[in-house]
Amino acid sequence: MAYGHEHFIDAERAGNESTFFNYACSANCVEEEWAVVGVYRIGILAQREITAGEELAFNYGRGYNLRSCRCTTCAK
C-alpha cells in the first residue's frame, strides 16, 4: 500500500494488525501519517462509530488498481 510518495507498507515480508483492514469505497476508517521521534508511522482512525464485528475498511486511494470493486457499498 503506497502512502504519499515516499512511504509504503510492505506486507510481503511481515504482517501486523494492518492486514485486517480492507478496502471500501465508502470507508469507515481513514489513515493519517505521523512523525514520532523522527520515525514515520501510519495511524488508522475511525471516521464514525464502528460496531462490534463490523469490517474495518479505508479507501486505498486513486492509485489502487481494482478490476472490479467488491466492497459492501458496490456489491449492493
Backbone as XML, in Angstrom:
<?xml version="1.0"?>
<chain id="A" units="angstrom">
  <residue number="1" name="MET">
    <atom name="N" x="0.844" y="-1.162" z="0.000"/>
    <atom name="CA" x="0.000" y="0.000" z="0.000"/>
    <atom name="C" x="0.894" y="1.230" z="0.000"/>
  </residue>
  <residue number="2" name="ALA">
    <atom name="N" x="0.745" y="2.064" z="-0.969"/>
    <atom name="CA" x="1.532" y="3.290" z="-1.032"/>
    <atom name="C" x="0.885" y="4.361" z="-0.182"/>
  </residue>
  <residue number="3" name="TYR">
    <atom name="N" x="1.699" y="5.144" z="0.478"/>
    <atom name="CA" x="1.205" y="6.281" z="1.243"/>
    <atom name="C" x="2.097" y="7.460" z="0.918"/>
  </residue>
  <residue number="4" name="GLY">
    <atom name="N" x="1.538" y="8.448" z="0.270"/>
    <atom name="CA" x="2.346" y="9.570" z="-0.183"/>
    <atom name="C" x="3.269" y="9.100" z="-1.297"/>
  </residue>
  <residue number="5" name="HIS">
    <atom name="N" x="4.407" y="9.735" z="-1.428"/>
    <atom name="CA" x="5.347" y="9.359" z="-2.478"/>
    <atom name="C" x="6.566" y="8.628" z="-1.933"/>
  </residue>
  <residue number="6" name="GLU">
    <atom name="N" x="6.768" y="8.689" z="-0.624"/>
    <atom name="CA" x="7.986" y="8.138" z="-0.049"/>
    <atom name="C" x="7.764" y="6.926" z="0.846"/>
  </residue>
  <residue number="7" name="HIS">
    <atom name="N" x="6.545" y="6.688" z="1.295"/>
    <atom name="CA" x="6.301" y="5.660" z="2.298"/>
    <atom name="C" x="5.323" y="4.614" z="1.782"/>
  </residue>
  <residue number="8" name="PHE">
    <atom name="N" x="5.523" y="3.385" z="2.186"/>
    <atom name="CA" x="4.610" y="2.316" z="1.801"/>
    <atom name="C" x="4.660" y="1.215" z="2.849"/>
  </residue>
  <residue number="9" name="ILE">
    <atom name="N" x="3.630" y="0.374" z="2.853"/>
    <atom name="CA" x="3.583" y="-0.787" z="3.741"/>
    <atom name="C" x="3.863" y="-2.017" z="2.898"/>
  </residue>
  <residue number="10" name="ASP">
    <atom name="N" x="4.897" y="-2.767" z="3.228"/>
    <atom name="CA" x="5.260" y="-3.981" z="2.510"/>
    <atom name="C" x="4.783" y="-5.180" z="3.322"/>
  </residue>
  <residue number="11" name="ALA">
    <atom name="N" x="3.641" y="-5.742" z="2.945"/>
    <atom name="CA" x="3.068" y="-6.871" z="3.682"/>
    <atom name="C" x="3.666" y="-8.203" z="3.234"/>
  </residue>
  <residue number="12" name="GLU">
    <atom name="N" x="4.580" y="-8.162" z="2.281"/>
    <atom name="CA" x="5.175" y="-9.393" z="1.765"/>
    <atom name="C" x="6.127" y="-10.035" z="2.767"/>
  </residue>
  <residue number="13" name="ARG">
    <atom name="N" x="6.854" y="-9.238" z="3.521"/>
    <atom name="CA" x="7.879" y="-9.767" z="4.433"/>
    <atom name="C" x="7.376" y="-10.002" z="5.846"/>
  </residue>
  <residue number="14" name="ALA">
    <atom name="N" x="6.452" y="-9.202" z="6.276"/>
    <atom name="CA" x="5.933" y="-9.336" z="7.643"/>
    <atom name="C" x="4.538" y="-8.747" z="7.692"/>
  </residue>
  <residue number="15" name="GLY">
    <atom name="N" x="3.767" y="-9.234" z="8.593"/>
    <atom name="CA" x="2.411" y="-8.720" z="8.728"/>
    <atom name="C" x="2.182" y="-8.198" z="10.127"/>
  </residue>
  <residue number="16" name="ASN">
    <atom name="N" x="1.199" y="-7.362" z="10.251"/>
    <atom name="CA" x="0.799" y="-6.861" z="11.558"/>
    <atom name="C" x="-0.701" y="-6.620" z="11.528"/>
  </residue>
  <residue number="17" name="GLU">
    <atom name="N" x="-1.193" y="-5.822" z="12.433"/>
    <atom name="CA" x="-2.623" y="-5.582" z="12.530"/>
    <atom name="C" x="-3.212" y="-4.964" z="11.264"/>
  </residue>
  <residue number="18" name="SER">
    <atom name="N" x="-2.387" y="-4.303" z="10.463"/>
    <atom name="CA" x="-2.898" y="-3.660" z="9.251"/>
    <atom name="C" x="-3.430" y="-4.665" z="8.236"/>
  </residue>
  <residue number="19" name="THR">
    <atom name="N" x="-3.069" y="-5.930" z="8.361"/>
    <atom name="CA" x="-3.585" y="-6.938" z="7.430"/>
    <atom name="C" x="-5.077" y="-7.181" z="7.628"/>
  </residue>
  <residue number="20" name="PHE">
    <atom name="N" x="-5.643" y="-6.689" z="8.722"/>
    <atom name="CA" x="-7.064" y="-6.879" z="8.987"/>
    <atom name="C" x="-7.932" y="-5.749" z="8.447"/>
  </residue>
  <residue number="21" name="PHE">
    <atom name="N" x="-7.328" y="-4.742" z="7.833"/>
    <atom name="CA" x="-8.079" y="-3.653" z="7.228"/>
    <atom name="C" x="-8.337" y="-3.985" z="5.772"/>
  </residue>
  <residue number="22" name="ASN">
    <atom name="N" x="-9.519" y="-3.653" z="5.293"/>
    <atom name="CA" x="-9.908" y="-3.937" z="3.925"/>
    <atom name="C" x="-10.200" y="-2.645" z="3.176"/>
  </residue>
  <residue number="23" name="TYR">
    <atom name="N" x="-10.380" y="-2.779" z="1.862"/>
    <atom name="CA" x="-10.719" y="-1.650" z="1.008"/>
    <atom name="C" x="-12.231" y="-1.467" z="0.975"/>
  </residue>
  <residue number="24" name="ALA">
    <atom name="N" x="-12.678" y="-0.236" z="0.935"/>
    <atom name="CA" x="-14.091" y="0.074" z="0.696"/>
    <atom name="C" x="-14.187" y="1.470" z="0.092"/>
  </residue>
  <residue number="25" name="CYS">
    <atom name="N" x="-15.054" y="1.613" z="-0.903"/>
    <atom name="CA" x="-15.286" y="2.941" z="-1.492"/>
    <atom name="C" x="-15.868" y="3.883" z="-0.445"/>
  </residue>
  <residue number="26" name="SER">
    <atom name="N" x="-16.756" y="3.350" z="0.385"/>
    <atom name="CA" x="-17.368" y="4.114" z="1.469"/>
    <atom name="C" x="-16.763" y="3.619" z="2.776"/>
  </residue>
  <residue number="27" name="ALA">
    <atom name="N" x="-15.585" y="4.112" z="3.108"/>
    <atom name="CA" x="-14.792" y="3.594" z="4.229"/>
    <atom name="C" x="-15.299" y="4.094" z="5.578"/>
  </residue>
  <residue number="28" name="ASN">
    <atom name="N" x="-15.006" y="3.310" z="6.629"/>
    <atom name="CA" x="-15.338" y="3.742" z="7.987"/>
    <atom name="C" x="-14.085" y="4.174" z="8.754"/>
  </residue>
  <residue number="29" name="CYS">
    <atom name="N" x="-12.919" y="4.083" z="8.114"/>
    <atom name="CA" x="-11.646" y="4.497" z="8.720"/>
    <atom name="C" x="-10.884" y="5.394" z="7.743"/>
  </residue>
  <residue number="30" name="VAL">
    <atom name="N" x="-9.948" y="6.132" z="8.283"/>
    <atom name="CA" x="-9.087" y="6.990" z="7.474"/>
    <atom name="C" x="-7.659" y="6.855" z="8.004"/>
  </residue>
  <residue number="31" name="GLU">
    <atom name="N" x="-6.668" y="6.994" z="7.129"/>
    <atom name="CA" x="-5.274" y="6.881" z="7.568"/>
    <atom name="C" x="-4.651" y="8.266" z="7.710"/>
  </residue>
  <residue number="32" name="GLU">
    <atom name="N" x="-3.759" y="8.384" z="8.682"/>
    <atom name="CA" x="-3.000" y="9.617" z="8.900"/>
    <atom name="C" x="-1.537" y="9.263" z="9.091"/>
  </residue>
  <residue number="33" name="GLU">
    <atom name="N" x="-0.659" y="10.104" z="8.558"/>
    <atom name="CA" x="0.784" y="9.903" z="8.718"/>
    <atom name="C" x="1.284" y="10.783" z="9.855"/>
  </residue>
  <residue number="34" name="TRP">
    <atom name="N" x="2.050" y="10.187" z="10.751"/>
    <atom name="CA" x="2.629" y="10.909" z="11.883"/>
    <atom name="C" x="4.126" y="10.671" z="11.915"/>
  </residue>
  <residue number="35" name="ALA">
    <atom name="N" x="4.881" y="11.674" z="12.362"/>
    <atom name="CA" x="6.308" y="11.509" z="12.632"/>
    <atom name="C" x="6.458" y="11.444" z="14.147"/>
  </residue>
  <residue number="36" name="VAL">
    <atom name="N" x="6.950" y="10.316" z="14.648"/>
    <atom name="CA" x="7.136" y="10.107" z="16.084"/>
    <atom name="C" x="8.625" y="9.935" z="16.333"/>
  </residue>
  <residue number="37" name="VAL">
    <atom name="N" x="9.251" y="10.907" z="16.963"/>
    <atom name="CA" x="10.692" y="10.917" z="17.238"/>
    <atom name="C" x="11.466" y="10.605" z="15.948"/>
  </residue>
  <residue number="38" name="GLY">
    <atom name="N" x="11.069" y="11.259" z="14.853"/>
    <atom name="CA" x="11.764" y="11.105" z="13.585"/>
    <atom name="C" x="11.431" y="9.844" z="12.802"/>
  </residue>
  <residue number="39" name="VAL">
    <atom name="N" x="10.530" y="9.009" z="13.304"/>
    <atom name="CA" x="10.122" y="7.782" z="12.610"/>
    <atom name="C" x="8.683" y="7.972" z="12.129"/>
  </residue>
  <residue number="40" name="TYR">
    <atom name="N" x="8.450" y="7.693" z="10.843"/>
    <atom name="CA" x="7.104" y="7.855" z="10.301"/>
    <atom name="C" x="6.231" y="6.670" z="10.675"/>
  </residue>
  <residue number="41" name="ARG">
    <atom name="N" x="5.010" y="6.979" z="11.089"/>
    <atom name="CA" x="4.009" y="5.980" z="11.464"/>
    <atom name="C" x="2.722" y="6.303" z="10.720"/>
  </residue>
  <residue number="42" name="ILE">
    <atom name="N" x="1.916" y="5.283" z="10.475"/>
    <atom name="CA" x="0.601" y="5.490" z="9.886"/>
    <atom name="C" x="-0.431" y="5.064" z="10.913"/>
  </residue>
  <residue number="43" name="GLY">
    <atom name="N" x="-1.331" y="5.975" z="11.238"/>
    <atom name="CA" x="-2.410" y="5.681" z="12.171"/>
    <atom name="C" x="-3.710" y="5.488" z="11.413"/>
  </residue>
  <residue number="44" name="ILE">
    <atom name="N" x="-4.493" y="4.510" z="11.822"/>
    <atom name="CA" x="-5.804" y="4.269" z="11.232"/>
    <atom name="C" x="-6.839" y="4.728" z="12.253"/>
  </residue>
  <residue number="45" name="LEU">
    <atom name="N" x="-7.669" y="5.689" z="11.874"/>
    <atom name="CA" x="-8.637" y="6.291" z="12.782"/>
    <atom name="C" x="-10.057" y="6.059" z="12.283"/>
  </residue>
  <residue number="46" name="ALA">
    <atom name="N" x="-10.969" y="5.815" z="13.201"/>
    <atom name="CA" x="-12.380" y="5.642" z="12.849"/>
    <atom name="C" x="-12.967" y="6.980" z="12.419"/>
  </residue>
  <residue number="47" name="GLN">
    <atom name="N" x="-13.755" y="6.966" z="11.349"/>
    <atom name="CA" x="-14.453" y="8.171" z="10.893"/>
    <atom name="C" x="-15.828" y="8.295" z="11.537"/>
  </residue>
  <residue number="48" name="ARG">
    <atom name="N" x="-16.293" y="7.202" z="12.129"/>
    <atom name="CA" x="-17.608" y="7.163" z="12.766"/>
    <atom name="C" x="-17.607" y="6.029" z="13.778"/>
  </residue>
  <residue number="49" name="GLU">
    <atom name="N" x="-18.695" y="5.862" z="14.500"/>
    <atom name="CA" x="-18.843" y="4.757" z="15.446"/>
    <atom name="C" x="-18.815" y="3.439" z="14.665"/>
  </residue>
  <residue number="50" name="ILE">
    <atom name="N" x="-17.991" y="2.492" z="15.094"/>
    <atom name="CA" x="-17.890" y="1.186" z="14.432"/>
    <atom name="C" x="-18.417" y="0.135" z="15.400"/>
  </residue>
  <residue number="51" name="THR">
    <atom name="N" x="-19.374" y="-0.641" z="14.940"/>
    <atom name="CA" x="-19.991" y="-1.644" z="15.807"/>
    <atom name="C" x="-19.126" y="-2.896" z="15.897"/>
  </residue>
  <residue number="52" name="ALA">
    <atom name="N" x="-19.307" y="-3.645" z="16.970"/>
    <atom name="CA" x="-18.562" y="-4.900" z="17.161"/>
    <atom name="C" x="-18.858" y="-5.841" z="16.000"/>
  </residue>
  <residue number="53" name="GLY">
    <atom name="N" x="-17.806" y="-6.414" z="15.425"/>
    <atom name="CA" x="-17.946" y="-7.352" z="14.315"/>
    <atom name="C" x="-17.983" y="-6.700" z="12.945"/>
  </residue>
  <residue number="54" name="GLU">
    <atom name="N" x="-18.059" y="-5.373" z="12.886"/>
    <atom name="CA" x="-18.086" y="-4.671" z="11.606"/>
    <atom name="C" x="-16.695" y="-4.665" z="10.982"/>
  </residue>
  <residue number="55" name="GLU">
    <atom name="N" x="-16.640" y="-4.834" z="9.670"/>
    <atom name="CA" x="-15.375" y="-4.828" z="8.941"/>
    <atom name="C" x="-14.718" y="-3.452" z="9.024"/>
  </residue>
  <residue number="56" name="LEU">
    <atom name="N" x="-13.410" y="-3.415" z="9.265"/>
    <atom name="CA" x="-12.642" y="-2.170" z="9.263"/>
    <atom name="C" x="-12.130" y="-1.937" z="7.852"/>
  </residue>
  <residue number="57" name="ALA">
    <atom name="N" x="-12.425" y="-0.765" z="7.288"/>
    <atom name="CA" x="-12.057" y="-0.524" z="5.896"/>
    <atom name="C" x="-11.705" y="0.936" z="5.674"/>
  </residue>
  <residue number="58" name="PHE">
    <atom name="N" x="-10.775" y="1.155" z="4.749"/>
    <atom name="CA" x="-10.463" y="2.511" z="4.310"/>
    <atom name="C" x="-10.231" y="2.496" z="2.816"/>
  </residue>
  <residue number="59" name="ASN">
    <atom name="N" x="-10.284" y="3.671" z="2.201"/>
    <atom name="CA" x="-10.107" y="3.792" z="0.765"/>
    <atom name="C" x="-8.616" y="3.868" z="0.477"/>
  </residue>
  <residue number="60" name="TYR">
    <atom name="N" x="-8.096" y="2.947" z="-0.322"/>
    <atom name="CA" x="-6.661" y="2.886" z="-0.607"/>
    <atom name="C" x="-6.182" y="4.052" z="-1.458"/>
  </residue>
  <residue number="61" name="GLY">
    <atom name="N" x="-7.088" y="4.783" z="-2.084"/>
    <atom name="CA" x="-6.711" y="5.938" z="-2.887"/>
    <atom name="C" x="-6.839" y="5.680" z="-4.374"/>
  </residue>
  <residue number="62" name="ARG">
    <atom name="N" x="-6.655" y="6.734" z="-5.140"/>
    <atom name="CA" x="-6.843" y="6.673" z="-6.588"/>
    <atom name="C" x="-5.853" y="5.752" z="-7.281"/>
  </residue>
  <residue number="63" name="GLY">
    <atom name="N" x="-4.682" y="5.569" z="-6.730"/>
    <atom name="CA" x="-3.669" y="4.740" z="-7.369"/>
    <atom name="C" x="-3.906" y="3.247" z="-7.229"/>
  </residue>
  <residue number="64" name="TYR">
    <atom name="N" x="-4.880" y="2.861" z="-6.406"/>
    <atom name="CA" x="-5.142" y="1.440" z="-6.192"/>
    <atom name="C" x="-5.902" y="0.892" z="-7.381"/>
  </residue>
  <residue number="65" name="ASN">
    <atom name="N" x="-5.369" y="-0.135" z="-8.013"/>
    <atom name="CA" x="-5.922" y="-0.667" z="-9.250"/>
    <atom name="C" x="-6.888" y="-1.810" z="-8.961"/>
  </residue>
  <residue number="66" name="LEU">
    <atom name="N" x="-8.171" y="-1.505" z="-8.960"/>
    <atom name="CA" x="-9.195" y="-2.535" z="-8.777"/>
    <atom name="C" x="-9.788" y="-2.891" z="-10.135"/>
  </residue>
  <residue number="67" name="ARG">
    <atom name="N" x="-9.855" y="-4.158" z="-10.439"/>
    <atom name="CA" x="-10.520" y="-4.577" z="-11.678"/>
    <atom name="C" x="-12.026" y="-4.353" z="-11.540"/>
  </residue>
  <residue number="68" name="SER">
    <atom name="N" x="-12.593" y="-4.826" z="-10.459"/>
    <atom name="CA" x="-13.990" y="-4.546" z="-10.132"/>
    <atom name="C" x="-14.097" y="-4.519" z="-8.616"/>
  </residue>
  <residue number="69" name="CYS">
    <atom name="N" x="-14.670" y="-3.467" z="-8.104"/>
    <atom name="CA" x="-14.774" y="-3.305" z="-6.660"/>
    <atom name="C" x="-15.832" y="-4.248" z="-6.106"/>
  </residue>
  <residue number="70" name="ARG">
    <atom name="N" x="-15.490" y="-4.923" z="-5.023"/>
    <atom name="CA" x="-16.429" y="-5.837" z="-4.375"/>
    <atom name="C" x="-16.696" y="-5.423" z="-2.933"/>
  </residue>
  <residue number="71" name="CYS">
    <atom name="N" x="-16.488" y="-4.137" z="-2.627"/>
    <atom name="CA" x="-16.773" y="-3.679" z="-1.264"/>
    <atom name="C" x="-18.282" y="-3.752" z="-1.031"/>
  </residue>
  <residue number="72" name="THR">
    <atom name="N" x="-18.702" y="-3.681" z="0.219"/>
    <atom name="CA" x="-20.123" y="-3.839" z="0.544"/>
    <atom name="C" x="-20.985" y="-2.749" z="-0.086"/>
  </residue>
  <residue number="73" name="THR">
    <atom name="N" x="-20.446" y="-1.557" z="-0.306"/>
    <atom name="CA" x="-21.205" y="-0.487" z="-0.954"/>
    <atom name="C" x="-21.470" y="-0.814" z="-2.416"/>
  </residue>
  <residue number="74" name="CYS">
    <atom name="N" x="-20.457" y="-1.256" z="-3.138"/>
    <atom name="CA" x="-20.596" y="-1.556" z="-4.565"/>
    <atom name="C" x="-21.332" y="-2.873" z="-4.816"/>
  </residue>
  <residue number="75" name="ALA">
    <atom name="N" x="-21.288" y="-3.782" z="-3.872"/>
    <atom name="CA" x="-21.923" y="-5.091" z="-4.043"/>
    <atom name="C" x="-23.448" y="-5.015" z="-3.953"/>
  </residue>
  <residue number="76" name="LYS">
    <atom name="N" x="-23.972" y="-3.899" z="-3.449"/>
    <atom name="CA" x="-25.434" y="-3.777" z="-3.280"/>
    <atom name="C" x="-26.150" y="-3.596" z="-4.592"/>
  </residue>
</chain>
